[in-house]
Amino acid sequence: MAEELPPNPRGLKAVVIILGVILVAMLALFIYGLATKVGGKKGGITAELRIPAGETLIEMTGAGDYLVLRLRDAQGAERLLYVDPATGKSPGETRLTPEP
């Protein structure tokens, strides 16, 4: 038995070529996105943060673009200090007080 060709093999060939080009372009964009995301920001961070005398660093964690430092003073009071690691500046803090 002879196989029948589709009514318009040129149109089918064009669709296959276009979809192949789109697939290769999407793969290239995916690899580029992965490479730039993994690469991250260029350059090192050099910032100095001075912790006030009498306070102790208890814990440090990241929250978005900020570092969150948990500090305890000599009386046992704690606070969360938010720091931008790129500049070393603090946009604010949260005092932690126990309930009475």
VENWO-V326852 format. One record per pair of residues at least 24 apart in sequence whose C-alpha atoms are under 8 Angstrom apart, sorted by sequence separation. I is the first residue (numbers start at 1). J is the second residue. D is the distance in whole Angstrom. If there is no record, write none. Layout:
I	J	D
I	J	D
This chain:
47	85	7
47	86	7
49	88	6
45	85	7
46	86	7
47	87	6
48	88	6
49	89	8
45	86	6
46	87	8
47	88	5
